[in-house]
Amino acid sequence: MARLATRTNNPYGATPRSQAKVRGEIETIEPLLRRNAHYEVDTDRPPTQVIEEILHLVGLSQ
């Protein structure tokens, strides 16, 4: 939410009303995505770690 509220290149999520919409979507849609996903990649880490994990998941890294 903090990222949405502070970014300057896109107005989506900047207002309390649109943030409430995003929260609702996270609460309803995210569980469905997680339930059907084969993998979940944490992108709160440095990009090199995210890339390494993805490469490992697709069999291009050890």
PDB file of N, CA, C and O in Angstrom:
ATOM      1  N   MET A   1       0.813  -1.180   0.000  1.00  0.00           N
ATOM      2  CA  MET A   1       0.000   0.000   0.000  1.00  0.00           C
ATOM      3  C   MET A   1       0.865   1.256   0.000  1.00  0.00           C
ATOM      4  O   MET A   1       0.537   2.242  -0.659  1.00  0.00           O
ATOM      5  N   ALA A   2       1.957   1.215   0.734  1.00  0.00           N
ATOM      6  CA  ALA A   2       2.838   2.381   0.784  1.00  0.00           C
ATOM      7  C   ALA A   2       3.405   2.672  -0.600  1.00  0.00           C
ATOM      8  O   ALA A   2       3.516   3.833  -0.996  1.00  0.00           O
ATOM      9  N   ARG A   3       3.760   1.634  -1.328  1.00  0.00           N
ATOM     10  CA  ARG A   3       4.302   1.834  -2.676  1.00  0.00           C
ATOM     11  C   ARG A   3       3.254   2.461  -3.582  1.00  0.00           C
ATOM     12  O   ARG A   3       3.569   3.372  -4.348  1.00  0.00           O
ATOM     13  N   LEU A   4       2.020   1.993  -3.508  1.00  0.00           N
ATOM     14  CA  LEU A   4       0.963   2.571  -4.327  1.00  0.00           C
ATOM     15  C   LEU A   4       0.731   4.039  -3.989  1.00  0.00           C
ATOM     16  O   LEU A   4       0.542   4.867  -4.880  1.00  0.00           O
ATOM     17  N   ALA A   5       0.748   4.350  -2.712  1.00  0.00           N
ATOM     18  CA  ALA A   5       0.452   5.714  -2.277  1.00  0.00           C
ATOM     19  C   ALA A   5       1.553   6.705  -2.629  1.00  0.00           C
ATOM     20  O   ALA A   5       1.287   7.899  -2.764  1.00  0.00           O
ATOM     21  N   THR A   6       2.784   6.229  -2.780  1.00  0.00           N
ATOM     22  CA  THR A   6       3.898   7.158  -2.970  1.00  0.00           C
ATOM     23  C   THR A   6       4.444   7.213  -4.392  1.00  0.00           C
ATOM     24  O   THR A   6       5.245   8.094  -4.704  1.00  0.00           O
ATOM     25  N   ARG A   7       4.037   6.308  -5.247  1.00  0.00           N
ATOM     26  CA  ARG A   7       4.580   6.358  -6.603  1.00  0.00           C
ATOM     27  C   ARG A   7       4.016   7.558  -7.358  1.00  0.00           C
ATOM     28  O   ARG A   7       2.907   8.014  -7.081  1.00  0.00           O
ATOM     29  N   THR A   8       4.779   8.052  -8.295  1.00  0.00           N
ATOM     30  CA  THR A   8       4.384   9.260  -9.019  1.00  0.00           C
ATOM     31  C   THR A   8       4.111   9.009 -10.494  1.00  0.00           C
ATOM     32  O   THR A   8       3.631   9.905 -11.188  1.00  0.00           O
ATOM     33  N   ASN A   9       4.403   7.831 -10.980  1.00  0.00           N
ATOM     34  CA  ASN A   9       4.249   7.559 -12.410  1.00  0.00           C
ATOM     35  C   ASN A   9       2.924   6.912 -12.785  1.00  0.00           C
ATOM     36  O   ASN A   9       2.686   6.627 -13.958  1.00  0.00           O
ATOM     37  N   ASN A  10       2.047   6.673 -11.787  1.00  0.00           N
ATOM     38  CA  ASN A  10       0.779   6.006 -12.060  1.00  0.00           C
ATOM     39  C   ASN A  10      -0.204   6.368 -10.944  1.00  0.00           C
ATOM     40  O   ASN A  10       0.097   6.140  -9.773  1.00  0.00           O
ATOM     41  N   PRO A  11      -1.365   6.923 -11.277  1.00  0.00           N
ATOM     42  CA  PRO A  11      -2.309   7.331 -10.238  1.00  0.00           C
ATOM     43  C   PRO A  11      -3.076   6.179  -9.572  1.00  0.00           C
ATOM     44  O   PRO A  11      -3.715   6.380  -8.539  1.00  0.00           O
ATOM     45  N   TYR A  12      -3.016   4.970 -10.161  1.00  0.00           N
ATOM     46  CA  TYR A  12      -3.766   3.842  -9.585  1.00  0.00           C
ATOM     47  C   TYR A  12      -3.282   3.548  -8.167  1.00  0.00           C
ATOM     48  O   TYR A  12      -2.090   3.331  -7.947  1.00  0.00           O
ATOM     49  N   GLY A  13      -4.194   3.541  -7.221  1.00  0.00           N
ATOM     50  CA  GLY A  13      -3.861   3.232  -5.840  1.00  0.00           C
ATOM     51  C   GLY A  13      -3.440   4.430  -5.016  1.00  0.00           C
ATOM     52  O   GLY A  13      -3.028   4.272  -3.866  1.00  0.00           O
ATOM     53  N   ALA A  14      -3.534   5.627  -5.578  1.00  0.00           N
ATOM     54  CA  ALA A  14      -3.078   6.823  -4.872  1.00  0.00           C
ATOM     55  C   ALA A  14      -4.111   7.369  -3.888  1.00  0.00           C
ATOM     56  O   ALA A  14      -3.747   8.033  -2.917  1.00  0.00           O
ATOM     57  N   THR A  15      -5.373   7.101  -4.123  1.00  0.00           N
ATOM     58  CA  THR A  15      -6.425   7.642  -3.255  1.00  0.00           C
ATOM     59  C   THR A  15      -6.883   6.583  -2.256  1.00  0.00           C
ATOM     60  O   THR A  15      -6.736   5.386  -2.504  1.00  0.00           O
ATOM     61  N   PRO A  16      -7.435   7.024  -1.130  1.00  0.00           N
ATOM     62  CA  PRO A  16      -7.954   6.046  -0.158  1.00  0.00           C
ATOM     63  C   PRO A  16      -9.004   5.117  -0.773  1.00  0.00           C
ATOM     64  O   PRO A  16      -9.059   3.934  -0.437  1.00  0.00           O
ATOM     65  N   ARG A  17      -9.827   5.642  -1.662  1.00  0.00           N
ATOM     66  CA  ARG A  17     -10.867   4.820  -2.292  1.00  0.00           C
ATOM     67  C   ARG A  17     -10.259   3.724  -3.165  1.00  0.00           C
ATOM     68  O   ARG A  17     -10.683   2.569  -3.110  1.00  0.00           O
ATOM     69  N   SER A  18      -9.264   4.094  -3.970  1.00  0.00           N
ATOM     70  CA  SER A  18      -8.650   3.073  -4.826  1.00  0.00           C
ATOM     71  C   SER A  18      -7.812   2.098  -4.009  1.00  0.00           C
ATOM     72  O   SER A  18      -7.699   0.929  -4.380  1.00  0.00           O
ATOM     73  N   GLN A  19      -7.225   2.550  -2.907  1.00  0.00           N
ATOM     74  CA  GLN A  19      -6.499   1.638  -2.022  1.00  0.00           C
ATOM     75  C   GLN A  19      -7.453   0.639  -1.386  1.00  0.00           C
ATOM     76  O   GLN A  19      -7.104  -0.528  -1.206  1.00  0.00           O
ATOM     77  N   ALA A  20      -8.655   1.090  -1.045  1.00  0.00           N
ATOM     78  CA  ALA A  20      -9.658   0.172  -0.488  1.00  0.00           C
ATOM     79  C   ALA A  20     -10.027  -0.890  -1.525  1.00  0.00           C
ATOM     80  O   ALA A  20     -10.217  -2.059  -1.188  1.00  0.00           O
ATOM     81  N   LYS A  21     -10.126  -0.474  -2.783  1.00  0.00           N
ATOM     82  CA  LYS A  21     -10.418  -1.435  -3.855  1.00  0.00           C
ATOM     83  C   LYS A  21      -9.294  -2.462  -3.970  1.00  0.00           C
ATOM     84  O   LYS A  21      -9.550  -3.658  -4.108  1.00  0.00           O
ATOM     85  N   VAL A  22      -8.052  -1.988  -3.913  1.00  0.00           N
ATOM     86  CA  VAL A  22      -6.904  -2.895  -4.001  1.00  0.00           C
ATOM     87  C   VAL A  22      -6.924  -3.877  -2.833  1.00  0.00           C
ATOM     88  O   VAL A  22      -6.707  -5.073  -3.028  1.00  0.00           O
ATOM     89  N   ARG A  23      -7.179  -3.390  -1.631  1.00  0.00           N
ATOM     90  CA  ARG A  23      -7.250  -4.288  -0.463  1.00  0.00           C
ATOM     91  C   ARG A  23      -8.313  -5.363  -0.655  1.00  0.00           C
ATOM     92  O   ARG A  23      -8.089  -6.533  -0.344  1.00  0.00           O
ATOM     93  N   GLY A  24      -9.469  -4.959  -1.167  1.00  0.00           N
ATOM     94  CA  GLY A  24     -10.537  -5.927  -1.423  1.00  0.00           C
ATOM     95  C   GLY A  24     -10.132  -6.964  -2.444  1.00  0.00           C
ATOM     96  O   GLY A  24     -10.432  -8.147  -2.287  1.00  0.00           O
ATOM     97  N   GLU A  25      -9.451  -6.530  -3.488  1.00  0.00           N
ATOM     98  CA  GLU A  25      -8.994  -7.475  -4.509  1.00  0.00           C
ATOM     99  C   GLU A  25      -7.951  -8.429  -3.943  1.00  0.00           C
ATOM    100  O   GLU A  25      -7.949  -9.617  -4.266  1.00  0.00           O
ATOM    101  N   ILE A  26      -7.069  -7.912  -3.102  1.00  0.00           N
ATOM    102  CA  ILE A  26      -6.061  -8.776  -2.479  1.00  0.00           C
ATOM    103  C   ILE A  26      -6.744  -9.821  -1.612  1.00  0.00           C
ATOM    104  O   ILE A  26      -6.346 -10.986  -1.619  1.00  0.00           O
ATOM    105  N   GLU A  27      -7.755  -9.424  -0.874  1.00  0.00           N
ATOM    106  CA  GLU A  27      -8.447 -10.354   0.026  1.00  0.00           C
ATOM    107  C   GLU A  27      -9.236 -11.413  -0.724  1.00  0.00           C
ATOM    108  O   GLU A  27      -9.365 -12.539  -0.243  1.00  0.00           O
ATOM    109  N   THR A  28      -9.768 -11.074  -1.897  1.00  0.00           N
ATOM    110  CA  THR A  28     -10.602 -12.037  -2.612  1.00  0.00           C
ATOM    111  C   THR A  28      -9.876 -12.802  -3.707  1.00  0.00           C
ATOM    112  O   THR A  28     -10.109 -13.997  -3.889  1.00  0.00           O
ATOM    113  N   ILE A  29      -8.999 -12.123  -4.435  1.00  0.00           N
ATOM    114  CA  ILE A  29      -8.354 -12.749  -5.594  1.00  0.00           C
ATOM    115  C   ILE A  29      -7.068 -13.472  -5.228  1.00  0.00           C
ATOM    116  O   ILE A  29      -6.793 -14.555  -5.746  1.00  0.00           O
ATOM    117  N   GLU A  30      -6.276 -12.879  -4.337  1.00  0.00           N
ATOM    118  CA  GLU A  30      -4.989 -13.494  -4.000  1.00  0.00           C
ATOM    119  C   GLU A  30      -5.127 -14.927  -3.497  1.00  0.00           C
ATOM    120  O   GLU A  30      -4.347 -15.781  -3.919  1.00  0.00           O
ATOM    121  N   PRO A  31      -6.084 -15.234  -2.612  1.00  0.00           N
ATOM    122  CA  PRO A  31      -6.216 -16.638  -2.177  1.00  0.00           C
ATOM    123  C   PRO A  31      -6.514 -17.599  -3.332  1.00  0.00           C
ATOM    124  O   PRO A  31      -6.047 -18.738  -3.327  1.00  0.00           O
ATOM    125  N   LEU A  32      -7.278 -17.151  -4.306  1.00  0.00           N
ATOM    126  CA  LEU A  32      -7.572 -18.000  -5.465  1.00  0.00           C
ATOM    127  C   LEU A  32      -6.305 -18.262  -6.277  1.00  0.00           C
ATOM    128  O   LEU A  32      -6.065 -19.384  -6.723  1.00  0.00           O
ATOM    129  N   LEU A  33      -5.508 -17.232  -6.462  1.00  0.00           N
ATOM    130  CA  LEU A  33      -4.258 -17.398  -7.202  1.00  0.00           C
ATOM    131  C   LEU A  33      -3.310 -18.333  -6.467  1.00  0.00           C
ATOM    132  O   LEU A  33      -2.698 -19.212  -7.074  1.00  0.00           O
ATOM    133  N   ARG A  34      -3.190 -18.140  -5.160  1.00  0.00           N
ATOM    134  CA  ARG A  34      -2.301 -18.995  -4.372  1.00  0.00           C
ATOM    135  C   ARG A  34      -2.751 -20.457  -4.400  1.00  0.00           C
ATOM    136  O   ARG A  34      -1.921 -21.363  -4.475  1.00  0.00           O
ATOM    137  N   ARG A  35      -4.031 -20.677  -4.340  1.00  0.00           N
ATOM    138  CA  ARG A  35      -4.570 -22.035  -4.328  1.00  0.00           C
ATOM    139  C   ARG A  35      -4.245 -22.781  -5.611  1.00  0.00           C
ATOM    140  O   ARG A  35      -4.050 -23.997  -5.594  1.00  0.00           O
ATOM    141  N   ASN A  36      -4.186 -22.059  -6.718  1.00  0.00           N
ATOM    142  CA  ASN A  36      -3.958 -22.699  -8.013  1.00  0.00           C
ATOM    143  C   ASN A  36      -2.520 -22.609  -8.501  1.00  0.00           C
ATOM    144  O   ASN A  36      -2.181 -23.177  -9.539  1.00  0.00           O
ATOM    145  N   ALA A  37      -1.684 -21.912  -7.773  1.00  0.00           N
ATOM    146  CA  ALA A  37      -0.296 -21.728  -8.201  1.00  0.00           C
ATOM    147  C   ALA A  37       0.545 -22.964  -7.907  1.00  0.00           C
ATOM    148  O   ALA A  37       0.342 -23.651  -6.906  1.00  0.00           O
ATOM    149  N   HIS A  38       1.479 -23.225  -8.786  1.00  0.00           N
ATOM    150  CA  HIS A  38       2.442 -24.289  -8.545  1.00  0.00           C
ATOM    151  C   HIS A  38       3.603 -23.770  -7.718  1.00  0.00           C
ATOM    152  O   HIS A  38       4.186 -24.505  -6.922  1.00  0.00           O
ATOM    153  N   TYR A  39       3.938 -22.498  -7.908  1.00  0.00           N
ATOM    154  CA  TYR A  39       5.045 -21.868  -7.199  1.00  0.00           C
ATOM    155  C   TYR A  39       4.647 -20.456  -6.788  1.00  0.00           C
ATOM    156  O   TYR A  39       3.779 -19.834  -7.400  1.00  0.00           O
ATOM    157  N   GLU A  40       5.292 -19.972  -5.749  1.00  0.00           N
ATOM    158  CA  GLU A  40       5.135 -18.584  -5.336  1.00  0.00           C
ATOM    159  C   GLU A  40       6.534 -18.016  -5.131  1.00  0.00           C
ATOM    160  O   GLU A  40       7.328 -18.558  -4.362  1.00  0.00           O
ATOM    161  N   VAL A  41       6.828 -16.928  -5.821  1.00  0.00           N
ATOM    162  CA  VAL A  41       8.138 -16.303  -5.745  1.00  0.00           C
ATOM    163  C   VAL A  41       8.011 -14.991  -4.970  1.00  0.00           C
ATOM    164  O   VAL A  41       7.230 -14.113  -5.337  1.00  0.00           O
ATOM    165  N   ASP A  42       8.785 -14.874  -3.902  1.00  0.00           N
ATOM    166  CA  ASP A  42       8.793 -13.664  -3.081  1.00  0.00           C
ATOM    167  C   ASP A  42       9.623 -12.604  -3.793  1.00  0.00           C
ATOM    168  O   ASP A  42      10.840 -12.744  -3.913  1.00  0.00           O
ATOM    169  N   THR A  43       8.975 -11.550  -4.262  1.00  0.00           N
ATOM    170  CA  THR A  43       9.678 -10.497  -4.996  1.00  0.00           C
ATOM    171  C   THR A  43      10.072  -9.317  -4.115  1.00  0.00           C
ATOM    172  O   THR A  43      10.444  -8.259  -4.623  1.00  0.00           O
ATOM    173  N   ASP A  44       9.992  -9.489  -2.805  1.00  0.00           N
ATOM    174  CA  ASP A  44      10.456  -8.449  -1.880  1.00  0.00           C
ATOM    175  C   ASP A  44      11.959  -8.549  -1.634  1.00  0.00           C
ATOM    176  O   ASP A  44      12.517  -7.812  -0.822  1.00  0.00           O
ATOM    177  N   ARG A  45      12.589  -9.450  -2.331  1.00  0.00           N
ATOM    178  CA  ARG A  45      14.041  -9.651  -2.193  1.00  0.00           C
ATOM    179  C   ARG A  45      14.761  -8.926  -3.321  1.00  0.00           C
ATOM    180  O   ARG A  45      14.123  -8.446  -4.257  1.00  0.00           O
ATOM    181  N   PRO A  46      16.084  -8.845  -3.237  1.00  0.00           N
ATOM    182  CA  PRO A  46      16.845  -8.229  -4.336  1.00  0.00           C
ATOM    183  C   PRO A  46      16.583  -8.959  -5.656  1.00  0.00           C
ATOM    184  O   PRO A  46      16.419 -10.179  -5.669  1.00  0.00           O
ATOM    185  N   PRO A  47      16.544  -8.218  -6.758  1.00  0.00           N
ATOM    186  CA  PRO A  47      16.242  -8.825  -8.059  1.00  0.00           C
ATOM    187  C   PRO A  47      17.114 -10.020  -8.411  1.00  0.00           C
ATOM    188  O   PRO A  47      16.617 -10.976  -9.006  1.00  0.00           O
ATOM    189  N   THR A  48      18.381 -10.000  -8.068  1.00  0.00           N
ATOM    190  CA  THR A  48      19.244 -11.130  -8.412  1.00  0.00           C
ATOM    191  C   THR A  48      18.779 -12.411  -7.724  1.00  0.00           C
ATOM    192  O   THR A  48      18.863 -13.490  -8.311  1.00  0.00           O
ATOM    193  N   GLN A  49      18.295 -12.308  -6.504  1.00  0.00           N
ATOM    194  CA  GLN A  49      17.789 -13.486  -5.794  1.00  0.00           C
ATOM    195  C   GLN A  49      16.493 -13.986  -6.420  1.00  0.00           C
ATOM    196  O   GLN A  49      16.276 -15.193  -6.533  1.00  0.00           O
ATOM    197  N   VAL A  50      15.636 -13.058  -6.825  1.00  0.00           N
ATOM    198  CA  VAL A  50      14.373 -13.436  -7.475  1.00  0.00           C
ATOM    199  C   VAL A  50      14.670 -14.154  -8.790  1.00  0.00           C
ATOM    200  O   VAL A  50      14.082 -15.196  -9.079  1.00  0.00           O
ATOM    201  N   ILE A  51      15.568 -13.603  -9.572  1.00  0.00           N
ATOM    202  CA  ILE A  51      15.926 -14.209 -10.859  1.00  0.00           C
ATOM    203  C   ILE A  51      16.530 -15.592 -10.651  1.00  0.00           C
ATOM    204  O   ILE A  51      16.203 -16.529 -11.379  1.00  0.00           O
ATOM    205  N   GLU A  52      17.397 -15.722  -9.672  1.00  0.00           N
ATOM    206  CA  GLU A  52      18.014 -17.020  -9.401  1.00  0.00           C
ATOM    207  C   GLU A  52      16.956 -18.061  -9.034  1.00  0.00           C
ATOM    208  O   GLU A  52      17.025 -19.207  -9.480  1.00  0.00           O
ATOM    209  N   GLU A  53      15.992 -17.665  -8.233  1.00  0.00           N
ATOM    210  CA  GLU A  53      14.938 -18.604  -7.846  1.00  0.00           C
ATOM    211  C   GLU A  53      14.112 -19.017  -9.062  1.00  0.00           C
ATOM    212  O   GLU A  53      13.796 -20.196  -9.228  1.00  0.00           O
ATOM    213  N   ILE A  54      13.764 -18.059  -9.907  1.00  0.00           N
ATOM    214  CA  ILE A  54      12.984 -18.375 -11.120  1.00  0.00           C
ATOM    215  C   ILE A  54      13.767 -19.297 -12.029  1.00  0.00           C
ATOM    216  O   ILE A  54      13.217 -20.269 -12.549  1.00  0.00           O
ATOM    217  N   LEU A  55      15.039 -19.010 -12.229  1.00  0.00           N
ATOM    218  CA  LEU A  55      15.872 -19.875 -13.064  1.00  0.00           C
ATOM    219  C   LEU A  55      15.943 -21.286 -12.498  1.00  0.00           C
ATOM    220  O   LEU A  55      15.918 -22.267 -13.242  1.00  0.00           O
ATOM    221  N   HIS A  56      16.030 -21.376 -11.188  1.00  0.00           N
ATOM    222  CA  HIS A  56      16.041 -22.694 -10.537  1.00  0.00           C
ATOM    223  C   HIS A  56      14.718 -23.419 -10.753  1.00  0.00           C
ATOM    224  O   HIS A  56      14.711 -24.620 -11.024  1.00  0.00           O
ATOM    225  N   LEU A  57      13.607 -22.712 -10.638  1.00  0.00           N
ATOM    226  CA  LEU A  57      12.290 -23.331 -10.789  1.00  0.00           C
ATOM    227  C   LEU A  57      12.063 -23.848 -12.206  1.00  0.00           C
ATOM    228  O   LEU A  57      11.386 -24.859 -12.396  1.00  0.00           O
ATOM    229  N   VAL A  58      12.618 -23.169 -13.191  1.00  0.00           N
ATOM    230  CA  VAL A  58      12.423 -23.613 -14.579  1.00  0.00           C
ATOM    231  C   VAL A  58      13.542 -24.525 -15.060  1.00  0.00           C
ATOM    232  O   VAL A  58      13.577 -24.908 -16.229  1.00  0.00           O
ATOM    233  N   GLY A  59      14.463 -24.874 -14.153  1.00  0.00           N
ATOM    234  CA  GLY A  59      15.498 -25.842 -14.476  1.00  0.00           C
ATOM    235  C   GLY A  59      16.701 -25.279 -15.207  1.00  0.00           C
ATOM    236  O   GLY A  59      17.434 -26.032 -15.848  1.00  0.00           O
ATOM    237  N   LEU A  60      16.924 -23.976 -15.129  1.00  0.00           N
ATOM    238  CA  LEU A  60      18.064 -23.385 -15.813  1.00  0.00           C
ATOM    239  C   LEU A  60      19.192 -23.010 -14.852  1.00  0.00           C
ATOM    240  O   LEU A  60      20.159 -22.358 -15.247  1.00  0.00           O
ATOM    241  N   SER A  61      19.066 -23.420 -13.603  1.00  0.00           N
ATOM    242  CA  SER A  61      20.082 -23.131 -12.604  1.00  0.00           C
ATOM    243  C   SER A  61      20.074 -24.249 -11.578  1.00  0.00           C
ATOM    244  O   SER A  61      19.108 -25.007 -11.482  1.00  0.00           O
ATOM    245  N   GLN A  62      21.150 -24.351 -10.813  1.00  0.00           N
ATOM    246  CA  GLN A  62      21.227 -25.424  -9.823  1.00  0.00           C
ATOM    247  C   GLN A  62      21.022 -24.908  -8.460  1.00  0.00           C
ATOM    248  O   GLN A  62      21.055 -25.676  -7.498  1.00  0.00           O
TER     249      GLN A  62
END
